């Protein structure tokens, strides 16, 4: 038996379970996005790609999207009139879900806890950044498409 997407799949007698395991190990150890193995009567394709639904026009049923990352605020990041939301990773900040779309959280807008306030792309993965609390956006410290560093201020909530 092989487990796939939390389901057990019965293997045909002519398909070697160890072969599948070796192919998966080869895919992971070489950091490949896809691996294909074929013989005269057998073809196996293993994929290790993730697609973010916010940027995909068509999402396969087996794809996964990254969990929203709750932006952190600490007492040292508290300013006189609000909390500074910092980037949880190095990447590229996107203020809107796609080009020419309205920003997730423009200055002056109200946001709710867990609401996506921007996206930080890291290693071709779109990571939604969510608001840690309810509030109003006082300032945005980054531009759309701007590279950001870990801990860099992204915006201020009041």
N, C-alpha and C positions, 0 to 999 in steps of 0.2 A: 504494500500500500504506500502511496505517496500523498502527502498533504498538500493541497493547493487552495489558497484562499479560504482557509479554515475548513475545507472539506477533504474527506478521504477519497482518493481515486483508486479504483482497482486496476492493477497493471495487467496487460495482456501477457500471456505466457512467453511470447517471443520478445518482449521488451524488458531489458535488464534494468532493474531499479538502480543498481550501482552505476550504470552508465549515466543515468539521469543525474544522480548525485555528483558524479565527476564533472559533468558538463556545467552544472550549477556552480561548483567550486571553481572551475576554470573561468567562468563568467565573472564571479566575484573577485577572485585573486588578481585578475588582469584588468579589473575595473572597466569591463566592456558594457556597452549598452544593449547589445544583442549578440546572440551566438546561434549559429545554425549548424546542424549535424545531419548528414544525409548518407544513406546507403541505397542499394537497389530497391529495397522494399520498405524503407523507413526514412522518415524525415522528421526531425525535431527542431523546433525553433524556441529559444528561451530569450525572453526580453526582460531587461531591468530598467525600463524607462518609467518616469513619473510625469504626469501632465497636470498642470494646475487648471482647474475648471474656469477660473477667471480669465485666462488667456487662451483657452482652447475653444475652437469652434465645434469640435466633435470629440467627445471623451469616451474612450472604450470602457466597457463595464469593469474591466479588471484594473483600471488605473486608480491611483490614490492621489489625494491632494494633501499637501502639508497642513498640519494643524496650525491654527492661528497662534502666533506668539504674543503673549501678553507683554507689552512694553513695561519696563520697570521704572518705578520712581522711588527714590529714597529721600530721607530727610536732607542729605547733603545736596540733593538736586532740587529742593524746594526753593523757589524764589519768592520774593515779596508778594506777588500776585498770582502765583500758580505753580504747577508742577512741571518740570522739564521731563519730557519723554525721550529716553535715549535709545539708540540703535542697539539691539541685542546681538548684532553680528556685523561683519564686514560685508559690503555688497554695494548694490546700486539701488537708490531710493526711487520709488515711483509713487506719485501723488494721486494718480488716477488708474482705473483698471485697464485702460488702453488709450492710445493716442487720440486726441480730440474729444475725450470723454470728460465729464465733470469730475473734479477732485473728490476724493473720499471725504476729506475734512478740511474745507477751506477756512481761512481766518474768519472768526465770527460765528461759525456753525456750532450747533450743540451736538455732542456725541454721547452715546450711552456705553456703559461698561460692556466690553466685548466687541464693540463695533469696530470694523476695519477702518483704520485711520490712514494707512499707507501700506505699501508693499516694499520689502527689501529683497531684491534678487541676489542670491548667492549660489554660485556654481550651477547656473542654469535652472535653479529652483526658485519659484516665486513664493516668498514667505509673507503671509498677511501679518501685519502688526496691528494688534487690537488695543483699544483704549482700556487702561487699567481701572478707570472709574468714570462716572458721569461727569460731564463738564462742558465748557465752552472753549473752543480753540482760540487762544489769545495770539499766538505767533507760530509761524512755520519757518524753521531754520534751514531747510534744504530746498533745492529746486528739483523739479521733475527730471529724472535721469542722472542725478548727481551721485558720484561715488560717496559712500559713507563708511566710517570706521566704527569699530566696536565702541560703545559708550558715547558716541557723538550725539549731541542734542539734535532731535528731529523736530519737535514742536513743544509748545507750552499749553497746558490746560489750566484754565482758571476755575 
